[in-house]
């Protein structure tokens, strides 16, 4: 959960409140899905209950913590910019560099001809 990681500096008490709330919401949604299966005696699409369960859990947690605006305006693009960028090594043109031949050997060029 990236929002939990983003808010980690401001968390008081629990370190991952949104993750815990999402797990509770997920379990309740699965139980609701199973209950609807029994009540209607017909299979129900699980996502019909799981998605609202997760969204409601996140919104209730944000409301209780006073973070509704932060939750709604959160963007992963902000976190991606802060991650260190991997840069290619300085030897990226190594294939274009001229290699020094080993004494006593001959190299074969791309067309199969011996370089002299």
Secondary structure, DSSP 8 states (H G I E B T S, - for coil): -HHHHHTGGG--S-S-HHHHHHHHHHHHHHHHHHHHHHHHTS---THHHHHHHHHHHHHHHHHHHT-HHHHHH--HHHHHHHS------TTTTGGGS-----TT---B-TTS-B--
